[in-house]
Amino acid sequence: MSVQAKGDKTIRCLLIDPSLFTAPYDAELSRGLVASNVEASWATRRLRSNERAELDYDKTPLHFYRLTDGPNRRTTGFWRAIKGLEHIWGLYRLLKFVASQKIDVVHFQWGVLPSIDRHFIRKIKRLCPVVLTVHDTTPFNGKAVNALQKDGFESLLQSCDHIIVHTAGAKAALSKLNGLPPISVVPHGLLPITTAERTNVRTDEKWHVVMFGKIQHYKGADILVDALGRLSGADRERIRVIIAGEALIPLQPIRDRAMELVLSDCLDIREGRLSEEEMADLFAQADCFVFPYREIEASGVLFLIANQQKWIIASDLGAFRETIADDDMAGELIPPENPDALGVALINSIGRKPTRSISKSVPSWEDIGRRTRTIYENVINAHPRFKN
């Protein structure tokens, strides 16, 4: 019997985030989809020992990387090779699962190994339509990864029925490529902070600027350090920069550079995953948030702190450009990889408060769910399996 995806008809969707790159986003997207009568289940990995459950794991019927990730996480070279093989096995199990279930649409959030993923996507497309969200139009935001993780990106995009991006700029960038399916812009939504409100306990009168999130090369912590090094001694006495988060790159070169520039009086690097209480304290103490990124389309951290009502300094890229805008009301946009401009923006931020909330321009997850459901309806109704 043909399935017609109408507004009052439940759509069964299986969403794929093998490495659980964006758990908070995944959870909120699920909530928005459920509000639009989409039955959302996930294929992803199991939780690591220091992670909190964001998704409903009762609705996660398929797990990737049982030997090499989750509570059994292993990261040495041998185990990375095993993880690659596990990824292929996971895709094979995914294909079998879709074939055995009444799934209306499969929605990939990430292409982990594009040159391999595309082959399984083409097989899945024979069973039901496939949608792909492209969170970053430059794979891994330019991070140095092995060839299997970046080769075949364009052909991966070509293999899907529909592509979702978060910004108009991302759509314009992908539209330059040949042979791609339709592309829709569905913005990123606000991410909730589940921590209790904390008291803003300050140990000094300096202006506190916070760079928060997983520390990666593309996020530009080294650029921030160089910007601090360009400030005069008098300006350094007015400011304190806190870089906090789990490091995914070696931090010693950044620490060495900070020592060379004699920044101990104005720089605090807090390496490691923050507890909920630590994150709440950090956000309470922040006067300003900074995002000196080299490359980005949509930033989960931006949508996490959007309701904080703090001044924002960010690179003139992607969601920063579209959300903050260059109107001097919510923050300041600066050229990427420009420590001189960043240094000036840091000092100019002192005492500034936003007069416009960037959260006002961000759609609700219910709206995001409705927009995503409409895409599902279109690809379902165009798929041979569902045509009369």
N, C-alpha and C positions, 0 to 999 in steps of 0.2 A: 504493500500500500504506500502511496506517495505521501511524504510528510511535507506539509506546508507551514513554513515558519511565520505565523501571524502573531499579533501582539498578545493574544491570550493563549498561545500554544507554548508549552515548555520546550526550550531548546536544550539539548544535552551537549555540553561542551567539555572537552578534555584539554586542559591547558598544560603546557610543557615548559618547565624551568629546571633542566636537569641538575645544574649546580647550585640551585637556590640563590641566584645572584641578587634577587630583589624581593626578599620575603615580605617586607612591609607593603610594598607596592602590590605584590601578588594578593595579599590578604584583603586590601582595600578594593582592588579590582573585583575580587570574588564577591565582596559585599555589594558592590554596585551592580554586578551581573545578576545576583540573586534577586535584587530589587526589581529587575526587569524580567523576571521569570526565566532566567537561564540557570540550569542546573550545572554548576561549575565544579569539576573535580580536577585534580592535579597529578602530574607525573613529575617527581622531583627526587632529590636525595633525602636521606634521613638527617635528623638534627645532629650537629656536633655537640660535644659535652658542655660547651659554654654558651649555647644558643637557646633562646626562648622561642617556643612555638608561636608562630604568627598565623600559619595556615591551620585549618581543621584537618588533622592527619587522619581522621576517620573518612575523609573524602580524598585521600591520596592512595589510590589503589595500586600504584606502580612506583617503585623506588629504583633510582639509578645508583650505581657505584657502591654496592653493598660491601665489597671487600676493601675499598680504598678511601671511602669518605664516610660522613656521618660520625658515629661514635668510634669507628675504626679508621679514622683519617690517617693516611700515610702520604708523605710528600717527597720522598727521595726519588731519584731518577728511575730506579727499577719500578717502583709503585706507580709513578706517572705513566710509564709504558703500559702497565696493567690497567690503569684507569682508562686509557685510550681504548683498550680492548673491551673493557666493561661498558664504555659508551656505545660501542657497536652492538654489544649484546643487549643493552638497554633499549636501543632503537628497534632491534629485532623483536623484543618482547612487547614494545609499544605497538608495533605493526600487528602482531598477533592479537593484542588486547583490543585494538580498534576493530579488527575483523570479527571478533567474537561478541562485541557489544553493540548496542544501538546508539552509536555516537553520531551526532548530527554535524559537528564541526570540531576540528582540532586546531588549537591556537598555540603556536610556538612563541615563547617570549624571547628566546635566545637561540642562535645557531652556534653551538659549541665547537663543532668541527665541520665547517660549511661544506667542504668537498665530500664528506660522508653523509652529512645530514640531508643534503639535497636528494640523494638517491632514495632514501627512505621516505622523504616527503612526497616524491613522485609516486611511490607505491601507495602511500596513504591516500593520496588524491584520488585514486581509483575507487576508494571506499567512501570518502566524504571530503568536503572542501577543507582546505588548509589556509589559515590566516597566520601571518608573521608580524610581530611587533618589532620594529627596528629602533631600539633605544639609542643606539649610537651609529651615525652614518659612517664614521671612521671606526672600523672594528677595534675594539678594546681601547678606543681613544688614543691610538698610536702606541700603545704599550708594546714593548718587545716580547713577542710570543713566538712559538714555533710555527713552522709553515702550515701545519695541518689546521691550526686555529684561525688562520687568516686567509689561506688560499681558497678560492671558490666562492667568495662572498657574493659577487655579482650573480653567479649562476644559482646560488641559494635563493636570492631574491626572485629570480626568474621562475623558480620552481613552484612558487606559491600561487594561490588564487587571489589573495589580497594582502596588501601591506599597510600596517598602521605605523605612523610616526607621531611624535609629540609636538612638533613645531612646524610652522610654515617654512622656515629655513631648511629644515630636514627634508621636507617634501620637495622643495626646489632643488636641493642637492641630488636627491635620488632620481628626480625627473630627467636629469641629464644622461642617465644610463639607458641603454637600449633593452627592449624586450621585457620590461617589467610589467606586472599586473597593475590594476588600479591601486592608487595610494590615497589613504585618508588620514587627515590630521585629527587625532583624539588626544587632547592635552593630558599631561600628568596631573594628578590630583594632590591635594594636601595630605600629608602623612601625619597620623596622630602621635602625640607624645603621651605615653601611658604612665609617665612618672607623676608622682604627687608634687604639688607646688612646694618649692623650697625657699628658705629665707636667703636673701641676697647678702651673705656674709662676706665682707671685703676686708682684706688685710692691708690695703693701701688705697690711695686716692687716685691712682693712675687710671687712664682710660683703657679698658680691657677689650682687646680685639681677639676673637676666637676663630680659629680654623678647625673645624670638626669633621670627622668622618675617616674612613679608611684612607691611609696615607699611601698614595700612588704617585708615580712620576707625573702623570698628566695633570694632577691637581696642583702642582707647582709650589710645594712647601719650600723648595730651594729658592724659588723666585721671591717668596715672602722673606726669607732670611736675607737675601741680597738687598731687598728693599729696605729692611731695617738697617743694614750696614751703610746705607746712603744718608741716613738721618744724622743731624747734628747731635752732639751730646746733650744739648738742652732739650731737643725734641724727644730723645730717647727717655729722658727722665719723666716725660708726660704720659708715656704709653707702655702697655704690657701686652705682648702677643702670646697667646696660648695655642699651640698646635697639639691637638688631642685626637687619638684614635689608634686603631690597630694598624701597624705598619706592614705593608705588602711589598716594600722596597727596603734595602739596607739604609738605616738612618745614620750610620756613623759618618758618611761624607757630609751630611747636613749638619751634624753636631760639630764636626771638625771645622766646617766653614763658619759656624756660629762662634766657635772659640777663636778662630782667626780674626773675626770682626769684633770680638770682645762684646758679645751681646748678652752676657749672663744677667745683666741688670734689667733687661727688657724682653727676654724671650724665655718661655717655659714650654718644653716639649714633654708631653705626657703620653708615652707610648703604651699601647695596650687597649683591649676592648673595655669600654667603660660600663660600669654597672648602671642600673637605672638611677640610683641615688647620685652617683658621680656625674651622670649626664645632666640631671636636674640641677645640681649645684653649679655645674659649668654654665648652663644656659642662664641661670639666675644671675651669675656674676658677669655675664657678657654685656658689654655696651654696644658692640658692633660685631658682625660676622663678616668674614672675608673669604673669597673664593678666587684665588689667583690662578685659575685653570688655564692650561695650554689648549685643551680641546674638550668640548662637551656639547651634548644636545639637550638632555634633561637631567637635572641633578636631584636625586632623592633627598639629599641633605637640605637643599634650598626649600623643598616643599615640606620638610620636617620643621624648619625654623620660621616658616612664613608667618605664623601667628604670634611670634615673639615680640613684634613691634620694636625691633632693633634696627639700627642703620646697617646697610649692607654695602659692601664693596665687592665687585665681581668683574671678571673679564667680560668683555663685550662679545658674548657668544651665546648661541642657542637659546635655552629657556631664560637665561639671565637677561638677555637683550629683550625678549618678548614679555617678560614678567616685570622686571624692575623698570625698564624704559629709562630714557635719558632725560628725565624731567625734574631731577633734583628734589624729588619728594619722598622717595623710598630708599634711595641709596645712590651710589655712583658707579658707573661703568667705566672701565679702563681698558686700554689696549692689552691684548694678551702678551705675555712674556716681556713686560716692560717694567722692570723694577723701579725705575725713576718715577714713572707715573704712579705706581703703586705706593711708593714712599710718600709722595705728595698727598695721595688720597687718604692714607692712614692718618696723617696729621690733620688734614681738613675734616676728617670725621669726628674729631674730638668735640664732644658736647652736642652732636647732632642727633636729632630724633626724627623718625619718619613722620611725614604729614599725610601720607597715603599708605594704606595697607595693601601689600601685594596680594594678600589672600583674597581680596575682593574680586580680583580678575580671574581667579582659578575656579573652574567648574566643580560642582559636587561630584562625588563618586556615583551618585544615582544618575546624574546627567551623563557621566562617562559610561556607565553601564548601559544606558539607553542608546547612546551613539554606537557603542560596540555591538549591541544586539542588532541594530539596523544593518551593520556590516555583515553580521552572521546571517541575517535573513536574506540579504542579497546574494551571498555566495551559495547558500543552501538552495535557494530557488533557481540558481543558474547551473547547479550541479546535475549531471545526468541521472544520478541515483534518485533524485527527488522530483524530476520532471514527470509530468503525466504522459 
